[in-house]
Amino acid sequence: MEEIRLQKYLAEAGITSRRKAEELILQGKVQVNGKIVTELGTKVEPGKDQICYLGKTVKLEDRKVYILLNKPIGYVTTVKDQFQRDSVLDLVKVKERIVPVGRLDMYTSGALILSNDGDFVYKVTHPKHEINKTYTVTLKGIVQKEKVEQLRKGVDIGGYVTKPAKVRYLKTDEEKQITRLEIIIHEGKNRQVRKMCEAIGYKVLALHRSAIAGIEVKDLELGKWRYLSKKEVESLSGIL
């Protein structure tokens, strides 16, 4: 079998994304044939070389899986959590070693894709592909039109001005003093939608990601998951 870079091997084995795999190698957490390797240019031959991560042998999976989860609030999108909090991997029980594709913060619910296809994970999370992510956000107060226009044009979220977003009203309730907006972005900055709303002066009461690249979770109960269809995977791959 053809040699491949060590970070690609780890990604294809479902350990983590390729970028994160590079960090693990530099940290000395990966061994090849019993020796710690810290060079990012290291190549390995699948099926011949023995690769270990934190003392455990890492093997490539033949079957690639692509999963859509409707993440509930209270779960973190990490493979391992230093605080022992509930992880999305506690909700998706499959034999393959999958990782979250991107992230949702602990207090945000909604669409999250998981996979053991390292190249797919790398491409979906790379900013250059500009994959649309659709959010429903409930805000405290009645959001004025000029504030929505600011979101559409881009706002400063702390040293970074967001790209133009698609924003529309879903609901305003004068009695309860809440506004519900749909916001579509293609960036993936940490807690971006929350920071965008805070930048225009409104507190986020609830945040839900309803779709990724048009793939919706409206037919999935919170905490439930399903495999992406072949058509959905091909559709996503076509964007990449």
C-alpha positions in Angstrom: 0.0 0.0 0.0 1.2 3.5 -0.8 2.8 5.6 2.0 0.8 8.5 3.4 1.6 11.3 5.9 1.2 10.3 9.5 -1.3 13.1 10.2 -3.5 11.9 7.3 -3.3 8.4 8.7 -4.5 9.5 12.1 -7.3 11.5 10.5 -8.5 8.6 8.3 -8.4 6.4 11.4 -10.9 8.7 13.0 -8.6 9.9 15.8 -9.2 13.6 15.0 -9.0 16.1 12.2 -5.8 16.4 10.2 -5.0 19.8 11.8 -5.5 18.5 15.3 -3.4 15.4 14.4 -0.5 17.6 13.6 -0.7 19.1 17.1 -0.7 15.6 18.6 2.4 14.6 16.6 4.2 17.8 17.7 3.3 17.1 21.3 5.0 13.7 21.1 1.8 11.7 21.6 2.2 9.4 18.5 4.5 6.5 18.0 5.5 4.7 14.8 7.0 1.2 15.2 7.6 1.9 18.9 9.3 5.2 18.5 7.9 8.7 19.3 7.6 10.8 16.1 7.4 14.6 16.1 8.1 15.3 12.5 5.1 16.4 10.5 6.7 15.1 7.3 6.8 11.5 8.6 5.2 9.0 6.2 3.8 5.6 7.1 2.6 2.5 5.2 -0.9 1.4 6.3 -1.0 -2.3 7.1 2.8 -2.5 7.6 3.8 0.2 10.1 2.4 0.1 13.6 1.0 3.4 14.7 0.1 4.1 18.3 -1.6 7.1 19.9 -1.4 7.3 23.7 -0.2 3.7 23.8 -3.1 2.3 21.8 -2.7 0.9 18.3 -4.5 2.9 15.6 -5.9 1.0 12.6 -7.6 2.4 9.5 -11.3 1.7 9.2 -12.5 0.4 5.8 -16.1 1.7 6.2 -16.6 5.5 6.1 -19.6 6.7 8.1 -21.3 10.1 8.0 -23.7 10.9 10.8 -26.2 13.7 11.5 -27.0 14.4 15.2 -29.5 16.7 16.6 -27.4 17.8 19.6 -29.2 18.7 22.8 -28.0 21.4 25.2 -25.5 20.2 27.8 -23.2 18.1 25.6 -19.7 19.1 24.5 -18.4 18.5 21.0 -15.1 17.0 22.0 -13.8 13.5 21.9 -12.3 13.7 25.4 -13.2 16.3 28.0 -10.9 17.2 30.8 -13.9 18.0 33.1 -15.6 14.7 32.4 -18.7 16.5 30.9 -21.2 14.6 28.7 -19.9 14.4 25.2 -21.8 14.0 21.9 -20.0 10.7 21.5 -22.1 9.5 24.5 -25.2 9.9 22.2 -23.9 8.2 19.1 -22.9 4.6 19.7 -21.2 3.1 16.6 -18.2 0.7 16.3 -16.3 3.2 14.1 -14.1 5.8 15.8 -15.9 9.0 14.8 -15.2 12.7 15.6 -17.3 15.8 15.4 -17.1 17.8 12.2 -16.8 21.3 13.6 -18.3 22.2 16.9 -21.3 23.6 18.8 -20.9 25.1 22.2 -22.3 23.3 25.2 -25.4 25.5 25.4 -26.3 25.4 21.7 -28.5 22.6 20.2 -28.9 21.4 16.7 -27.2 20.0 13.6 -23.8 18.3 14.1 -22.1 16.0 11.7 -19.8 13.2 12.9 -17.6 11.0 10.7 -14.5 8.8 10.6 -13.5 10.2 7.2 -10.5 12.4 8.0 -10.3 14.1 4.6 -14.0 14.9 4.8 -13.6 16.4 8.3 -10.7 18.5 7.2 -12.5 19.8 4.1 -15.8 20.5 5.7 -14.2 22.5 8.5 -11.8 24.4 6.3 -13.0 28.1 6.0 -12.3 28.3 2.2 -15.3 26.1 1.4 -17.8 28.5 3.0 -20.4 25.9 3.9 -23.7 27.6 5.0 -24.8 27.0 8.6 -28.4 28.0 9.6 -29.2 29.1 13.1 -32.4 30.0 14.9 -31.7 32.5 17.7 -34.1 33.8 20.3 -33.1 37.2 21.7 -34.3 39.2 24.7 -36.0 42.4 23.5 -37.4 43.6 20.1 -34.6 43.8 17.6 -34.8 46.9 15.5 -34.4 46.8 11.7 -31.2 48.8 11.8 -29.6 46.2 14.1 -30.6 43.4 11.8 -29.0 45.4 9.0 -25.8 45.5 11.0 -25.7 41.7 11.2 -26.3 41.5 7.5 -23.3 43.8 6.7 -21.0 42.3 9.4 -20.1 43.2 12.9 -17.0 43.4 15.1 -16.9 40.4 17.5 -13.7 41.3 19.2 -10.9 42.1 16.7 -12.7 40.3 13.8 -15.4 41.7 11.5 -17.8 39.0 10.4 -18.6 38.4 6.8 -22.1 39.4 5.5 -24.8 37.2 6.9 -28.3 36.3 5.7 -30.8 37.4 8.4 -34.6 37.3 8.6 -37.2 37.7 11.2 -39.1 34.6 12.3 -41.0 36.0 15.2 -41.4 39.1 17.4 -43.5 39.1 20.6 -44.1 42.5 22.2 -45.8 40.9 25.3 -42.9 38.5 26.0 -40.3 41.0 24.7 -38.5 38.5 22.5 -37.3 38.3 18.9 -36.5 35.2 17.0 -34.2 35.4 14.0 -32.8 33.1 11.4 -29.1 33.7 10.8 -27.1 32.0 8.0 -23.4 32.2 8.1 -20.5 30.3 6.4 -17.8 31.1 9.0 -17.0 29.1 12.0 -15.5 31.4 14.6 -15.9 30.3 18.2 -19.4 31.2 19.6 -19.8 33.4 16.5 -23.6 33.8 16.4 -23.7 34.6 20.2 -21.0 37.2 19.8 -22.7 38.7 16.7 -25.9 39.2 18.7 -24.0 40.6 21.7 -22.3 43.0 19.4 -25.6 44.6 18.4 -26.7 44.8 22.1 -29.0 41.8 22.6 -28.8 38.8 24.9 -29.2 35.3 23.5 -31.9 33.3 25.2 -31.7 30.2 23.0 -29.6 29.1 20.0 -30.2 26.2 17.7 -28.5 25.2 14.5 -31.2 24.0 12.2 -29.2 23.0 9.2 -25.7 22.5 7.7 -25.4 23.0 3.9 -29.2 22.6 3.7 -29.2 19.3 5.6 -31.8 19.8 8.3 -32.5 18.2 11.7 -36.2 19.2 11.9 -37.3 15.5 11.6 -34.8 14.4 14.3 -35.7 14.5 17.9 -33.1 16.1 20.2 -30.5 13.6 21.1 -31.3 11.3 18.1 -29.1 10.7 15.1 -29.1 9.1 11.6 -26.7 8.3 8.9 -26.5 10.8 6.1 -27.9 9.5 2.8 -25.5 8.8 -0.1 -27.2 11.8 -1.8 -26.4 14.1 1.2 -22.8 13.0 1.3 -22.4 13.5 -2.4 -24.1 16.9 -2.1 -21.7 18.0 0.7 -18.7 16.6 -1.2 -19.7 18.5 -4.2 -19.4 21.8 -2.3 -15.8 20.9 -1.2 
